Amino acid sequence: MFAAPLSISLSILQIGTTIELVGKRKNMKTKINAAVITRLTLVCALLFTTVGTTFAQKFAYVDTEYILSQLPDYKSAQKKLDEVSEIWQKEVDAKYAEIDKMYKNYKAEEVLLNSEQKKQRQEEIIAKEKEAKKFQQEKFGYEGELFKKREQLIKPIQDRVFDAIQTIAKREDLDFIFDKGGDMIMLFSNARFDKSGEVLEELGITPLDEKDQNDDGNPPGDDLPPQD
């Protein structure tokens, strides 16, 4: 059993008030019109059926961050990305270090330079800075080389995980599967609705380390009533 929502209670109260007023106008002796009773019954049935359908929907959740952390090919791909990113970042740092050195040398020698020499040195520094920014954008910018390499290495793995989740959803006739590891904030998650382990089984993966079911401080699954 569950408590009717406030909107249902208000609707019934409003209809009941209307019936009471009609009764008073007829000195409390007139019988309530049968059509009004029928309408009230239909409204209540419709509202409670809608609420019941909502509660009957089946749902589960997965933790994609945990799932990916258990996939050897994902770890390998992430390692390659980290290595490439580190190499490119060192190149970026070296370019800006060179620019900083050029600027310091310019400031130290500025009093000895004529106008033409100053202009030339300034243009050289500006050109180097543009070159460094262009390189940084090409490597780390949106749709840059790192972005494309991540798409090449990571996306196929994410697609496999998504396909496994879809398979489980269809097999268990689930209406919703939420991602605990995504942007959605889950204030409570019961471990018995966690399908992360089943996703790994579908992918043919044995977890390298057991998932801590109470890592978010939630109580064990037996504390909730069974899901319809």
Phi and psi restraints in degrees (value plus and minus 20) as a CYANA .aco file:
   2 PHE   PHI    -163.7  -123.7
   2 PHE   PSI     134.2   174.2
   3 ALA   PHI     -93.9   -53.9
   3 ALA   PSI     116.2   156.2
   4 ALA   PHI     -87.3   -47.3
   4 ALA   PSI     121.1   161.1
   5 PRO   PHI     -78.8   -38.8
   5 PRO   PSI     136.4   176.4
   6 LEU   PHI     -77.4   -37.4
   6 LEU   PSI     -57.9   -17.9
   7 SER   PHI     -83.2   -43.2
   7 SER   PSI     -55.7   -15.7
   8 ILE   PHI     -88.0   -48.0
   8 ILE   PSI     -65.5   -25.5
   9 SER   PHI     -79.8   -39.8
   9 SER   PSI     -61.6   -21.6
  10 LEU   PHI     -85.5   -45.5
  10 LEU   PSI     -60.2   -20.2
  11 SER   PHI     -82.5   -42.5
  11 SER   PSI     -64.7   -24.7
  12 ILE   PHI     -85.4   -45.4
  12 ILE   PSI     -60.4   -20.4
  13 LEU   PHI     -82.8   -42.8
  13 LEU   PSI     -61.3   -21.3
  14 GLN   PHI     -83.8   -43.8
  14 GLN   PSI     -63.3   -23.3
  15 ILE   PHI     -86.4   -46.4
  15 ILE   PSI     -59.6   -19.6
  16 GLY   PHI     -84.6   -44.6
  16 GLY   PSI     -58.1   -18.1
  17 THR   PHI     -83.3   -43.3
  17 THR   PSI     -60.9   -20.9
  18 THR   PHI     -81.0   -41.0
  18 THR   PSI     -63.7   -23.7
  19 ILE   PHI     -83.9   -43.9
  19 ILE   PSI     -59.6   -19.6
  20 GLU   PHI     -84.1   -44.1
  20 GLU   PSI     -61.4   -21.4
  21 LEU   PHI     -83.9   -43.9
  21 LEU   PSI     -61.1   -21.1
  22 VAL   PHI     -82.2   -42.2
  22 VAL   PSI     -59.9   -19.9
  23 GLY   PHI     -84.8   -44.8
  23 GLY   PSI     -59.7   -19.7
  24 LYS   PHI     -85.7   -45.7
  24 LYS   PSI     -58.3   -18.3
  25 ARG   PHI     -83.8   -43.8
  25 ARG   PSI     -43.1    -3.1
  26 LYS   PHI    -126.3   -86.3
  26 LYS   PSI       5.7    45.7
  27 ASN   PHI      41.1    81.1
  27 ASN   PSI      10.9    50.9
  28 MET   PHI      42.7    82.7
  28 MET   PSI      -4.9    35.1
  29 LYS   PHI    -129.4   -89.4
  29 LYS   PSI     -37.0     3.0
  30 THR   PHI    -101.4   -61.4
  30 THR   PSI     114.9   154.9
  31 LYS   PHI     -90.2   -50.2
  31 LYS   PSI     125.5   165.5
  32 ILE   PHI     -86.8   -46.8
  32 ILE   PSI     113.6   153.6
  33 ASN   PHI     -78.5   -38.5
  33 ASN   PSI     113.9   153.9
  34 ALA   PHI     -82.1   -42.1
  34 ALA   PSI     -51.7   -11.7
  35 ALA   PHI     -85.8   -45.8
  35 ALA   PSI     -56.5   -16.5
  36 VAL   PHI     -84.4   -44.4
  36 VAL   PSI     -63.3   -23.3
  37 ILE   PHI     -82.3   -42.3
  37 ILE   PSI     -62.2   -22.2
  38 THR   PHI     -82.8   -42.8
  38 THR   PSI     -63.9   -23.9
  39 ARG   PHI     -83.1   -43.1
  39 ARG   PSI     -62.6   -22.6
  40 LEU   PHI     -81.1   -41.1
  40 LEU   PSI     -62.9   -22.9
  41 THR   PHI     -83.3   -43.3
  41 THR   PSI     -63.3   -23.3
  42 LEU   PHI     -85.2   -45.2
  42 LEU   PSI     -62.6   -22.6
  43 VAL   PHI     -81.8   -41.8
  43 VAL   PSI     -67.2   -27.2
  44 CYS   PHI     -81.8   -41.8
  44 CYS   PSI     -63.7   -23.7
  45 ALA   PHI     -82.0   -42.0
  45 ALA   PSI     -62.9   -22.9
  46 LEU   PHI     -83.7   -43.7
  46 LEU   PSI     -65.0   -25.0
  47 LEU   PHI     -84.8   -44.8
  47 LEU   PSI     -64.6   -24.6
  48 PHE   PHI     -90.9   -50.9
  48 PHE   PSI     -51.3   -11.3
  49 THR   PHI     -86.1   -46.1
  49 THR   PSI     -60.9   -20.9
  50 THR   PHI     -82.5   -42.5
  50 THR   PSI     -66.0   -26.0
  51 VAL   PHI     -83.4   -43.4
  51 VAL   PSI     -62.1   -22.1
  52 GLY   PHI     -82.5   -42.5
  52 GLY   PSI     -58.6   -18.6
  53 THR   PHI     -84.2   -44.2
  53 THR   PSI     -60.1   -20.1
  54 THR   PHI     -81.0   -41.0
  54 THR   PSI     -64.3   -24.3
  55 PHE   PHI     -90.5   -50.5
  55 PHE   PSI     -40.9    -0.9
  56 ALA   PHI    -103.7   -63.7
  56 ALA   PSI     -29.4    10.6
  57 GLN   PHI     -85.9   -45.9
  57 GLN   PSI     120.6   160.6
  58 LYS   PHI    -118.5   -78.5
  58 LYS   PSI     116.6   156.6
  59 PHE   PHI    -162.1  -122.1
  59 PHE   PSI     145.7   185.7
  60 ALA   PHI    -177.3  -137.3
  60 ALA   PSI     159.9   199.9
  61 TYR   PHI    -164.7  -124.7
  61 TYR   PSI     141.2   181.2
  62 VAL   PHI    -152.5  -112.5
  62 VAL   PSI     141.9   181.9
  63 ASP   PHI    -136.2   -96.2
  63 ASP   PSI      74.2   114.2
  64 THR   PHI     -85.4   -45.4
  64 THR   PSI     -51.6   -11.6
  65 GLU   PHI     -82.5   -42.5
  65 GLU   PSI     -63.1   -23.1
  66 TYR   PHI     -86.7   -46.7
  66 TYR   PSI     -64.0   -24.0
  67 ILE   PHI     -79.2   -39.2
  67 ILE   PSI     -69.2   -29.2
  68 LEU   PHI     -83.3   -43.3
  68 LEU   PSI     -55.2   -15.2
  69 SER   PHI     -86.7   -46.7
  69 SER   PSI     -36.8     3.2
  70 GLN   PHI    -115.7   -75.7
  70 GLN   PSI     -23.4    16.6
  71 LEU   PHI    -114.3   -74.3
  71 LEU   PSI      97.9   137.9
  72 PRO   PHI     -78.1   -38.1
  72 PRO   PSI     -60.7   -20.7
  73 ASP   PHI     -88.7   -48.7
  73 ASP   PSI     -49.2    -9.2
  74 TYR   PHI     -89.5   -49.5
  74 TYR   PSI     -62.8   -22.8
  75 LYS   PHI     -81.5   -41.5
  75 LYS   PSI     -61.6   -21.6
  76 SER   PHI     -84.2   -44.2
  76 SER   PSI     -63.5   -23.5
  77 ALA   PHI     -84.6   -44.6
  77 ALA   PSI     -62.4   -22.4
  78 GLN   PHI     -84.8   -44.8
  78 GLN   PSI     -56.2   -16.2
  79 LYS   PHI     -84.1   -44.1
  79 LYS   PSI     -61.8   -21.8
  80 LYS   PHI     -83.0   -43.0
  80 LYS   PSI     -62.4   -22.4
  81 LEU   PHI     -83.0   -43.0
  81 LEU   PSI     -62.2   -22.2
  82 ASP   PHI     -83.2   -43.2
  82 ASP   PSI     -60.4   -20.4
  83 GLU   PHI     -85.7   -45.7
  83 GLU   PSI     -65.6   -25.6
  84 VAL   PHI     -84.8   -44.8
  84 VAL   PSI     -62.6   -22.6
  85 SER   PHI     -81.6   -41.6
  85 SER   PSI     -60.2   -20.2
  86 GLU   PHI     -85.3   -45.3
  86 GLU   PSI     -60.7   -20.7
  87 ILE   PHI     -83.0   -43.0
  87 ILE   PSI     -67.2   -27.2
  88 TRP   PHI     -86.7   -46.7
  88 TRP   PSI     -57.2   -17.2
  89 GLN   PHI     -85.0   -45.0
  89 GLN   PSI     -56.7   -16.7
  90 LYS   PHI     -84.5   -44.5
  90 LYS   PSI     -57.0   -17.0
  91 GLU   PHI     -86.0   -46.0
  91 GLU   PSI     -61.7   -21.7
  92 VAL   PHI     -81.8   -41.8
  92 VAL   PSI     -66.6   -26.6
  93 ASP   PHI     -80.7   -40.7
  93 ASP   PSI     -59.9   -19.9
  94 ALA   PHI     -84.7   -44.7
  94 ALA   PSI     -59.6   -19.6
  95 LYS   PHI     -85.2   -45.2
  95 LYS   PSI     -62.6   -22.6
  96 TYR   PHI     -92.2   -52.2
  96 TYR   PSI     -49.7    -9.7
  97 ALA   PHI     -86.0   -46.0
  97 ALA   PSI     -59.3   -19.3
  98 GLU   PHI     -84.5   -44.5
  98 GLU   PSI     -61.7   -21.7
  99 ILE   PHI     -82.3   -42.3
  99 ILE   PSI     -62.6   -22.6
 100 ASP   PHI     -82.5   -42.5
 100 ASP   PSI     -60.5   -20.5
 101 LYS   PHI     -85.0   -45.0
 101 LYS   PSI     -63.2   -23.2
 102 MET   PHI     -81.0   -41.0
 102 MET   PSI     -60.6   -20.6
 103 TYR   PHI     -88.3   -48.3
 103 TYR   PSI     -62.2   -22.2
 104 LYS   PHI     -84.8   -44.8
 104 LYS   PSI     -60.5   -20.5
 105 ASN   PHI     -84.3   -44.3
 105 ASN   PSI     -59.7   -19.7
 106 TYR   PHI     -82.4   -42.4
 106 TYR   PSI     -65.4   -25.4
 107 LYS   PHI     -85.5   -45.5
 107 LYS   PSI     -54.8   -14.8
 108 ALA   PHI     -90.2   -50.2
 108 ALA   PSI     -50.1   -10.1
 109 GLU   PHI    -124.0   -84.0
 109 GLU   PSI     -17.9    22.1
 110 GLU   PHI     -76.6   -36.6
 110 GLU   PSI     -60.5   -20.5
 111 VAL   PHI     -88.2   -48.2
 111 VAL   PSI     -37.5     2.5
 112 LEU   PHI    -114.8   -74.8
 112 LEU   PSI     -26.0    14.0
 113 LEU   PHI    -119.0   -79.0
 113 LEU   PSI     125.7   165.7
 114 ASN   PHI    -104.8   -64.8
 114 ASN   PSI     157.7   197.7
 115 SER   PHI     -79.1   -39.1
 115 SER   PSI     -62.6   -22.6
 116 GLU   PHI     -85.9   -45.9
 116 GLU   PSI     -61.0   -21.0
 117 GLN   PHI     -87.8   -47.8
 117 GLN   PSI     -59.0   -19.0
 118 LYS   PHI     -81.0   -41.0
 118 LYS   PSI     -66.2   -26.2
 119 LYS   PHI     -81.1   -41.1
 119 LYS   PSI     -62.5   -22.5
 120 GLN   PHI     -83.3   -43.3
 120 GLN   PSI     -65.4   -25.4
 121 ARG   PHI     -85.2   -45.2
 121 ARG   PSI     -59.7   -19.7
 122 GLN   PHI     -84.2   -44.2
 122 GLN   PSI     -62.2   -22.2
 123 GLU   PHI     -84.3   -44.3
 123 GLU   PSI     -56.1   -16.1
 124 GLU   PHI     -85.1   -45.1
 124 GLU   PSI     -61.5   -21.5
 125 ILE   PHI     -85.3   -45.3
 125 ILE   PSI     -64.3   -24.3
 126 ILE   PHI     -83.0   -43.0
 126 ILE   PSI     -60.6   -20.6
 127 ALA   PHI     -84.3   -44.3
 127 ALA   PSI     -62.3   -22.3
 128 LYS   PHI     -83.7   -43.7
 128 LYS   PSI     -58.7   -18.7
 129 GLU   PHI     -86.7   -46.7
 129 GLU   PSI     -61.0   -21.0
 130 LYS   PHI     -83.1   -43.1
 130 LYS   PSI     -59.9   -19.9
 131 GLU   PHI     -83.1   -43.1
 131 GLU   PSI     -62.2   -22.2
 132 ALA   PHI     -85.9   -45.9
 132 ALA   PSI     -62.8   -22.8
 133 LYS   PHI     -85.6   -45.6
 133 LYS   PSI     -58.4   -18.4
 134 LYS   PHI     -84.2   -44.2
 134 LYS   PSI     -64.2   -24.2
 135 PHE   PHI     -81.2   -41.2
 135 PHE   PSI     -64.6   -24.6
 136 GLN   PHI     -81.6   -41.6
 136 GLN   PSI     -61.9   -21.9
 137 GLN   PHI     -87.3   -47.3
 137 GLN   PSI     -59.5   -19.5
 138 GLU   PHI     -85.0   -45.0
 138 GLU   PSI     -53.2   -13.2
 139 LYS   PHI    -108.9   -68.9
 139 LYS   PSI     -64.7   -24.7
 140 PHE   PHI    -132.9   -92.9
 140 PHE   PSI     -26.9    13.1
 141 GLY   PHI     -92.6   -52.6
 141 GLY   PSI     152.9   192.9
 142 TYR   PHI     -80.4   -40.4
 142 TYR   PSI     109.0   149.0
 143 GLU   PHI      42.8    82.8
 143 GLU   PSI       2.9    42.9
 144 GLY   PHI     -99.4   -59.4
 144 GLY   PSI    -192.9  -152.9
 145 GLU   PHI     -84.8   -44.8
 145 GLU   PSI     -58.6   -18.6
 146 LEU   PHI     -87.1   -47.1
 146 LEU   PSI     -60.6   -20.6
 147 PHE   PHI     -80.0   -40.0
 147 PHE   PSI     -65.7   -25.7
 148 LYS   PHI     -87.8   -47.8
 148 LYS   PSI     -57.7   -17.7
 149 LYS   PHI     -87.7   -47.7
 149 LYS   PSI     -57.6   -17.6
 150 ARG   PHI     -84.4   -44.4
 150 ARG   PSI     -61.7   -21.7
 151 GLU   PHI     -80.2   -40.2
 151 GLU   PSI     -61.4   -21.4
 152 GLN   PHI     -86.9   -46.9
 152 GLN   PSI     -60.4   -20.4
 153 LEU   PHI    -112.0   -72.0
 153 LEU   PSI     -59.3   -19.3
 154 ILE   PHI    -112.7   -72.7
 154 ILE   PSI     -59.7   -19.7
 155 LYS   PHI     -77.0   -37.0
 155 LYS   PSI     -63.9   -23.9
 156 PRO   PHI     -78.2   -38.2
 156 PRO   PSI     -55.3   -15.3
 157 ILE   PHI     -89.8   -49.8
 157 ILE   PSI     -63.6   -23.6
 158 GLN   PHI     -82.4   -42.4
 158 GLN   PSI     -56.5   -16.5
 159 ASP   PHI     -84.7   -44.7
 159 ASP   PSI     -59.5   -19.5
 160 ARG   PHI     -83.1   -43.1
 160 ARG   PSI     -61.6   -21.6
 161 VAL   PHI     -83.7   -43.7
 161 VAL   PSI     -63.7   -23.7
 162 PHE   PHI     -81.6   -41.6
 162 PHE   PSI     -62.7   -22.7
 163 ASP   PHI     -83.0   -43.0
 163 ASP   PSI     -59.8   -19.8
 164 ALA   PHI     -84.7   -44.7
 164 ALA   PSI     -60.1   -20.1
 165 ILE   PHI     -83.8   -43.8
 165 ILE   PSI     -62.6   -22.6
 166 GLN   PHI     -81.0   -41.0
 166 GLN   PSI     -61.2   -21.2
 167 THR   PHI     -81.5   -41.5
 167 THR   PSI     -65.2   -25.2
 168 ILE   PHI     -85.7   -45.7
 168 ILE   PSI     -60.5   -20.5
 169 ALA   PHI     -81.0   -41.0
 169 ALA   PSI     -62.8   -22.8
 170 LYS   PHI     -91.4   -51.4
 170 LYS   PSI     -60.3   -20.3
 171 ARG   PHI     -86.1   -46.1
 171 ARG   PSI     -57.1   -17.1
 172 GLU   PHI    -119.7   -79.7
 172 GLU   PSI     -13.0    27.0
 173 ASP   PHI      34.9    74.9
 173 ASP   PSI      30.1    70.1
 174 LEU   PHI    -109.9   -69.9
 174 LEU   PSI     123.8   163.8
 175 ASP   PHI    -108.4   -68.4
 175 ASP   PSI     -54.7   -14.7
 176 PHE   PHI    -160.0  -120.0
 176 PHE   PSI     123.5   163.5
 177 ILE   PHI    -151.5  -111.5
 177 ILE   PSI      98.4   138.4
 178 PHE   PHI    -115.0   -75.0
 178 PHE   PSI     135.7   175.7
 179 ASP   PHI    -124.7   -84.7
 179 ASP   PSI      88.3   128.3
 180 LYS   PHI     -86.8   -46.8
 180 LYS   PSI     -47.4    -7.4
 181 GLY   PHI    -107.4   -67.4
 181 GLY   PSI     -19.2    20.8
 182 GLY   PHI    -112.5   -72.5
 182 GLY   PSI    -176.4  -136.4
 183 ASP   PHI     -97.3   -57.3
 183 ASP   PSI     -38.4     1.6
 184 MET   PHI     -87.1   -47.1
 184 MET   PSI     112.0   152.0
 185 ILE   PHI    -111.8   -71.8
 185 ILE   PSI      95.4   135.4
 186 MET   PHI    -121.3   -81.3
 186 MET   PSI      88.0   128.0
 187 LEU   PHI     -92.1   -52.1
 187 LEU   PSI     -44.5    -4.5
 188 PHE   PHI    -167.2  -127.2
 188 PHE   PSI     117.7   157.7
 189 SER   PHI    -163.0  -123.0
 189 SER   PSI      96.6   136.6
 190 ASN   PHI    -102.2   -62.2
 190 ASN   PSI     109.1   149.1
 191 ALA   PHI     -81.2   -41.2
 191 ALA   PSI     -46.2    -6.2
 192 ARG   PHI     -94.3   -54.3
 192 ARG   PSI     -30.0    10.0
 193 PHE   PHI    -118.0   -78.0
 193 PHE   PSI     -16.0    24.0
 194 ASP   PHI    -101.3   -61.3
 194 ASP   PSI      97.1   137.1
 195 LYS   PHI    -121.3   -81.3
 195 LYS   PSI      -6.2    33.8
 196 SER   PHI     -79.6   -39.6
 196 SER   PSI     -62.5   -22.5
 197 GLY   PHI     -82.6   -42.6
 197 GLY   PSI     -59.4   -19.4
 198 GLU   PHI     -87.6   -47.6
 198 GLU   PSI     -54.3   -14.3
 199 VAL   PHI     -83.8   -43.8
 199 VAL   PSI     -63.1   -23.1
 200 LEU   PHI     -83.4   -43.4
 200 LEU   PSI     -60.1   -20.1
 201 GLU   PHI     -82.2   -42.2
 201 GLU   PSI     -61.3   -21.3
 202 GLU   PHI     -82.6   -42.6
 202 GLU   PSI     -52.2   -12.2
 203 LEU   PHI    -104.9   -64.9
 203 LEU   PSI     -22.9    17.1
 204 GLY   PHI      54.7    94.7
 204 GLY   PSI       8.6    48.6
 205 ILE   PHI    -132.4   -92.4
 205 ILE   PSI     111.9   151.9
 206 THR   PHI    -115.9   -75.9
 206 THR   PSI     100.6   140.6
 207 PRO   PHI     -74.6   -34.6
 207 PRO   PSI     115.4   155.4
 208 LEU   PHI     -94.1   -54.1
 208 LEU   PSI     -48.2    -8.2
 209 ASP   PHI    -161.5  -121.5
 209 ASP   PSI     123.9   163.9
 210 GLU   PHI     -92.8   -52.8
 210 GLU   PSI     115.8   155.8
 211 LYS   PHI     -92.4   -52.4
 211 LYS   PSI     112.7   152.7
 212 ASP   PHI     -97.5   -57.5
 212 ASP   PSI      86.1   126.1
 213 GLN   PHI     -89.2   -49.2
 213 GLN   PSI     -40.3    -0.3
 214 ASN   PHI    -131.4   -91.4
 214 ASN   PSI       5.5    45.5
 215 ASP   PHI     -87.6   -47.6
 215 ASP   PSI     -33.4     6.6
 216 ASP   PHI    -124.7   -84.7
 216 ASP   PSI     -10.4    29.6
 217 GLY   PHI      60.8   100.8
 217 GLY   PSI      -9.5    30.5
 218 ASN   PHI     -97.8   -57.8
 218 ASN   PSI     130.4   170.4
 219 PRO   PHI     -93.5   -53.5
 219 PRO   PSI     145.0   185.0
 220 PRO   PHI     -84.1   -44.1
 220 PRO   PSI     143.8   183.8
 221 GLY   PHI     -85.1   -45.1
 221 GLY   PSI     -41.5    -1.5
 222 ASP   PHI     -89.8   -49.8
 222 ASP   PSI     -29.9    10.1
 223 ASP   PHI     -97.1   -57.1
 223 ASP   PSI     -33.9     6.1
 224 LEU   PHI    -123.8   -83.8
 224 LEU   PSI     130.1   170.1
 225 PRO   PHI     -86.9   -46.9
 225 PRO   PSI     135.4   175.4
 226 PRO   PHI     -81.4   -41.4
 226 PRO   PSI     126.5   166.5
 227 GLN   PHI    -106.6   -66.6
 227 GLN   PSI     115.4   155.4
